[in-house]
Amino acid sequence: MNEQNQQQGQEAPLGVYPINFEIYAHSPQEAEDARMAIIAFIGLHAQQGRAVTGEKIAKAIANWDKNPIVKNRVIEYFK
């Protein structure tokens, strides 16, 4: 949020920003498949009127282990 919008109690408009990160994979194709799945996930939610924002993703990742059901499912899935 920029300073002027903060002072007015408004959120800054959403922009689209590229992100780049590394992921464990067995091949470049597997990494590309993961990248495309993330893009599809964001696109699906956008089509349904939900914004998958950086703030929301950061909060979800920071809090995934606060819900015991979610925590157990994530741990089981990534074993």
The 8 nearest C-alpha neighbors of each residue, nearest first, counted from 0:
[[1, 11, 10, 5, 4, 2, 12, 9],
 [0, 2, 4, 3, 11, 5, 10, 6],
 [1, 3, 5, 4, 6, 0, 7, 11],
 [4, 2, 6, 5, 1, 7, 0, 9],
 [3, 5, 9, 7, 6, 1, 2, 10],
 [6, 4, 8, 2, 7, 3, 9, 1],
 [5, 7, 3, 4, 8, 2, 9, 1],
 [6, 8, 4, 5, 9, 3, 2, 10],
 [9, 7, 5, 6, 4, 10, 3, 11],
 [10, 8, 4, 7, 5, 11, 6, 0],
 [9, 11, 0, 4, 12, 5, 8, 1],
 [10, 12, 0, 4, 1, 13, 9, 5],
 [13, 11, 10, 14, 0, 9, 4, 1],
 [14, 12, 11, 15, 52, 10, 50, 0],
 [13, 15, 16, 12, 11, 52, 17, 53],
 [14, 16, 17, 13, 52, 18, 53, 12],
 [17, 15, 14, 18, 53, 13, 19, 52],
 [18, 16, 19, 15, 14, 20, 53, 38],
 [19, 17, 16, 20, 15, 53, 21, 34],
 [18, 20, 17, 21, 22, 34, 16, 30],
 [21, 19, 22, 18, 34, 17, 23, 30],
 [20, 22, 23, 19, 30, 24, 34, 18],
 [23, 21, 24, 20, 30, 33, 34, 29],
 [22, 24, 21, 25, 30, 26, 29, 27],
 [25, 23, 26, 30, 29, 22, 27, 28],
 [24, 26, 29, 23, 27, 30, 28, 22],
 [27, 25, 29, 28, 24, 30, 31, 23],
 [26, 28, 30, 29, 31, 24, 25, 32],
 [29, 27, 31, 26, 30, 32, 25, 24],
 [28, 30, 32, 26, 31, 27, 24, 33],
 [29, 31, 27, 33, 28, 32, 24, 34],
 [32, 30, 28, 34, 33, 29, 35, 27],
 [31, 33, 29, 35, 30, 34, 28, 36],
 [32, 34, 36, 30, 31, 35, 37, 29],
 [35, 33, 31, 37, 32, 36, 30, 38],
 [34, 36, 38, 32, 37, 33, 39, 31],
 [37, 35, 39, 33, 38, 34, 40, 32],
 [38, 36, 40, 34, 35, 39, 33, 41],
 [37, 39, 35, 41, 36, 40, 42, 34],
 [38, 40, 42, 36, 37, 41, 43, 35],
 [41, 39, 37, 43, 38, 42, 36, 44],
 [40, 42, 38, 44, 39, 43, 51, 45],
 [41, 43, 39, 45, 44, 40, 38, 46],
 [44, 42, 46, 40, 45, 41, 39, 47],
 [43, 45, 47, 49, 41, 46, 42, 48],
 [44, 46, 42, 49, 48, 47, 43, 50],
 [47, 45, 43, 44, 48, 42, 49, 41],
 [46, 48, 44, 45, 49, 43, 42, 50],
 [49, 47, 45, 46, 44, 50, 43, 51],
 [50, 48, 45, 44, 47, 51, 46, 43],
 [49, 51, 45, 52, 44, 48, 41, 55],
 [52, 50, 41, 49, 55, 56, 53, 44],
 [53, 51, 55, 54, 50, 56, 13, 57],
 [52, 54, 56, 55, 57, 51, 58, 16],
 [53, 55, 57, 52, 56, 58, 51, 59],
 [56, 54, 58, 52, 57, 53, 59, 51],
 [55, 57, 59, 53, 58, 54, 60, 52],
 [56, 58, 54, 60, 55, 59, 53, 61],
 [59, 57, 61, 55, 56, 60, 62, 54],
 [60, 58, 56, 62, 61, 57, 63, 55],
 [59, 61, 57, 63, 62, 58, 56, 64],
 [60, 62, 58, 59, 63, 57, 64, 56],
 [63, 61, 59, 65, 60, 64, 58, 66],
 [64, 62, 60, 65, 59, 61, 70, 69],
 [63, 65, 70, 62, 66, 67, 69, 61],
 [64, 66, 62, 63, 67, 70, 69, 61],
 [65, 67, 69, 64, 68, 70, 63, 62],
 [68, 66, 70, 69, 71, 65, 64, 72],
 [69, 67, 71, 70, 66, 72, 73, 64],
 [68, 70, 72, 66, 71, 67, 73, 63],
 [69, 71, 64, 67, 73, 68, 72, 66],
 [70, 72, 74, 68, 69, 73, 75, 67],
 [73, 71, 75, 69, 70, 74, 76, 68],
 [74, 72, 76, 70, 75, 71, 69, 77],
 [75, 73, 71, 77, 76, 72, 70, 78],
 [74, 76, 72, 73, 78, 77, 71, 70],
 [77, 75, 73, 74, 78, 72, 71, 70],
 [76, 78, 74, 75, 73, 72, 71, 70],
 [77, 75, 76, 74, 73, 72, 71, 70]]
